[in-house]
C-alpha cells in the first residue's frame, strides 16, 4: 500500500478568527459540512467527532490545536471497511494575507480507496473536501451555502 496525501488550498475573504469559528463550531459545520455536528474541547490529545442525525460518522484525536492558525487531528470514517495501518490525518493551516485567509487542507496517510475517480459524486477525499471547503468559502463570504452541496 502506498500512502497518499491530498492537498487543497483556497483563499477566503474573512478573518482567521471567523474561519476558526467556522471550522470548530457546530452552528457553522452543520451548514457547510453535509449537516455535520462537530464536538471537541479542542485540547491536544482530546477526541473530535463529526456526527449526522445523532450518529457519529467520523472521529479522531486532536494532534495540534493553535487557535486561528493550525488544527490537526487523526481521522477515522466509521463506515470505512479498508484495512489500515493507522488512521489518516487532517490538518487545516490558516494564513492571514491582508483581508484574506489562505486555508490549506492536508489529508495524509490515505490509501488508494480513499480517492474516487468520478466527477458526479462527493464520495472520496478528493471529491468531498473540495465540496465542503467551497461550501465553507461561500458561507463565510456570502452568508449562503451552495445548494448543490448536500448528501
N, C-alpha and C positions, 0 to 999 in steps of 0.2 A: 504494500500500500504506500502510495506517495502522498505526503501531506501537501495540502494546497492552502493558499491564502487568498481571500477575496478582499479587495480594497475598493472603497467607493468614497469619492470626495465631492462635496457640494459647498456652495457659498450661500449663506443665508443673511438677508438684511434684518439683523436682530442684534441683541447683545449676548455676551456669554452667559449672563445671569438668566435671561429669559430662555435661552436654549437649554441651559442646565435644568431649569424647571420643567421644560417640555420632555426632557429625557428621563426625569426622575419622579414625576408626579402623575398619578393615575388620571386626574382630570384632563391632562393632555394626552397621555398614551392611549386612553380609550378612544380618543377622536382620530388619531392618525395611525395607530398600530393595530389595525384589524380588531378594534374593540378590546384590546388587552389592558387588564388592570395590572399595574406593577407594584410590587411590595418589597421593601428592604429598609433597613435602618442606615444604610449607606456607610457602614463601617467595614474596613478591610477584614476579611475573614467571615463576614456575615453572609447570610443567604440572600438571594434575589429570586423572585418568582414573577412570572407573567401568567395570568390566568384569563380565561374567557368563559363566560356563563358559569362562573363558580368553580371551574375545573382548571387546575394547573396545567399549562401547555408547555412551558419552558421553565428551567430553573438553573441556578448556578451559585457560585460563591464569589464575592467581591475580592478581587486581587488588589486593585488600586482605586482609590477614590480621592481625587483632588478637585473639589468643587470649582465649577466654571472653567476647568482645564482638561481633566482626564478622568475617564471612568473605564475600568477594565474588569471583566468577570468571566468565569467559565460559563459554558453554555451547553445545556442538555435539552434536546427536544424530546418530550415524553413519548411521542409516538414513533420515535426513531427505532428501527429494527436492525440497523447496521451494527457490526462488531467494531468496536473502537478500543484503542489502547488507552485513550484519555478523552475527556470532553474537549470540545473546541473552545476557543477563547474569543471574546468580543471586546474590542477597545474603541472607545469614542475619544477622539482628540479634538479639542476646541481651540482655535487660534483666532484672536481678535485682529482684524485688519481694518482699521478705521471704523466705519459704521456697519461693517460686515463681519460675520464669523465664518471662518473656514471650518467645516466639520469633516473630519476624516474618520471613516469607519474602517476598521480592520477586523476581519473574522478569520482566525487562524486555526490550524490543525484540522482542516477539513479533509474529507475523503471524497473520492470521485462521485459517490451517490448523493453528496450534498448539493451538487450542481445539476441543474435541469436544462438541457439544451432545447428549449422551446420558448417561443415568444408570446404564446397565448395563455400564459399562466403566471401566477405569483408564487408557484411552487419552486423550491430550490433557493439556496442562499443568494445566488446570482440574480434571481428574479424578485424575490421577496424584499431584500434590503433596499434596492433602488425604489421600489414602490412605496415602502414605508418612509424612507427619507425624503422622497419627493412630496409625499403627503405632509410630512412634518414641515418642510420648507413652505409649502402653500399655506398651511395653517398659521405659521408664525408671520408670514408676510402679508396675508390677506384676511386672516380670521376664518377662512373656509378650507375644507379639505377637498380633495379630488373625488368626485362622485364615483369614478371607475375603480377606486382602490378599496375593495371590500372582498371578504371571503365568506 
